[in-house]
Amino acid sequence: MKYYSTNNKTQTATLREAVIKGLAPDRGLYMPENIKRLPEEFFNNIQDLSFQEISFEVAKAFFGDDVEAQDLKKIVYETLSFDCPVVHVNGNIWSLELFHGPTLAFKDVGARFMARMLAYFIGNTRVNVLVATSGDTGSAVANGFLGVEGIRVFVLYPKNKVSLIQESQFTTLGQNITALEIEGTFDDCQALVKEAFADTGLTKQMALTSANSINVARFLPQAFYYFHAYAQMKKRGLGNNIVICVPSGNFGNLTAGLFAQRMGLPVKRFIAANNANDVFLKYLNTGIYEPRPSIQTIANAMDVGAPSNFARIIDMFNNEHSDICKCISGASYSDTQIRDAMAKCHELYKYTLDPHGACGWLALKENLQNGENGIFLETAHPAKFKETVENAINGQIEIPCRLAAFINGTKMSIPMTNKFEDFKRYLISSCLS
Ligand SMILES: *Cc1c(COP(=O)(O)O)cnc(C)c1O
């Protein structure tokens, strides 16, 4: 299947090119040329299939033309080494828990899939992945690529500006993962990565690629768990009138849900739940899209003022504002509302939300109608935001073993200045070529 750029439909690429490049040369986002509807029998029997079996069927619809079935199956099965259960919270509200992976956030699914697909496409050659992080992306990418043959990952992060829990998730791994602790800010880290990609002297000597979230191999696999969630609801006799609420930042997760719906998944409607960064809600209300600088909130993975996947949503609906509004509604919450939601849900229903999931739960609580079955995506484990959550619920939360294991690991980062020459010299001396 071909992938076109959202900036120009005649700019197409193969899946291999789209995965290796990430972004189209005209800075547009890649979109698959068609979204295949899955057969009716698939939906009739979906409740009897495992998460891996369901996901393999979905993966074949996108990648089946370009990746051998046996290889694709291996990629899917290895990616999904953990479950995404649907758990009842209260009334007609369920939580789709996406935090059972290695770094306790939904980004594990996309990062693990992309690492394996990239390894498949590069074959026997070697690639160096550069990623700048302010916290969460670094851990998902580093753990997703951990131990993958032929790939070396360099994570650049700003010294003293990442929480200890987050830092431990990418500085203690070793193997093919190198953490570079940069004397500077996140912007400095990002500038170093950009300069490296632009340095032809460097790119001639080594294959460099990025693992950013707009890559089709990171974003499309996020459709898997929407199907699995539906299967779990159907098994309980609750497969009708499903409303899915997605705590959103760059809108990759929500866009993957829209893809699932186009493939025939019976979802009645979606709700995009935001923190104070509400450009999407404003767009729904006015038809005008005005990106803004982001505002810092306690649901910080959603602090995005110019959501990158907005271009994909516009493309899917041919820029018809009224069609988008029929399918998606929006909500936006302040930090106070998010804290209150965490407190209330914990007190009344004994369910501990993280600050992102709290936006999702609250939006369902306020918008769900009688007869609808609401599922919100619980995008991260509350322990990742331990202090914020404990303050909100006025109690202690347990740290899962796999998170504690990171914290107890040995930090192995390489200190580095924010000067490009230092970074370049280091890369040349240690990259795979
Ligand atoms: C990345 C992230 C989000 C936002 O997801 P998008 O796909 O960017 O909309 C929400 N919650 C958590 C915990 C995240 O890490």
The ligand as an SDF file (V2000), in Angstrom:
LIG
                    3D

 15 15  0  0  0  0  0  0  0  0999 V2000
    1.2080   10.9050   25.0300 C   0  0  0  0  0  0  0  0  0  0  0  0
    0.1780   10.8200   26.1000 C   0  0  0  0  0  0  0  0  0  0  0  0
   -1.1520   11.3040   25.9050 C   0  0  0  0  0  0  0  0  0  0  0  0
   -1.5690   12.0090   24.6550 C   0  0  0  0  0  0  0  0  0  0  0  0
   -1.7040   11.1310   23.5600 O   0  0  0  0  0  0  0  0  0  0  0  0
   -1.8100   11.7120   22.0810 P   0  0  0  0  0  0  0  0  0  0  0  0
   -1.8110   10.5110   21.2120 O   0  0  0  0  0  0  0  0  0  0  0  0
   -0.5880   12.5640   21.8820 O   0  0  0  0  0  0  0  0  0  0  0  0
   -3.0550   12.4900   21.9900 O   0  0  0  0  0  0  0  0  0  0  0  0
   -2.0740   11.1260   26.9370 C   0  0  0  0  0  0  0  0  0  0  0  0
   -1.7300   10.5460   28.0910 N   0  0  0  0  0  0  0  0  0  0  0  0
   -0.4780   10.0680   28.3150 C   0  0  0  0  0  0  0  0  0  0  0  0
   -0.1680    9.4670   29.6340 C   0  0  0  0  0  0  0  0  0  0  0  0
    0.5180   10.1880   27.3340 C   0  0  0  0  0  0  0  0  0  0  0  0
    1.7570    9.7360   27.5860 O   0  0  0  0  0  0  0  0  0  0  0  0
  1  2  1  0
  2  3  1  0
  2 14  2  0
  3  4  1  0
  3 10  2  0
  4  5  1  0
  5  6  1  0
  6  7  2  0
  6  8  1  0
  6  9  1  0
 10 11  1  0
 11 12  2  0
 12 13  1  0
 12 14  1  0
 14 15  1  0
M  END
$$$$
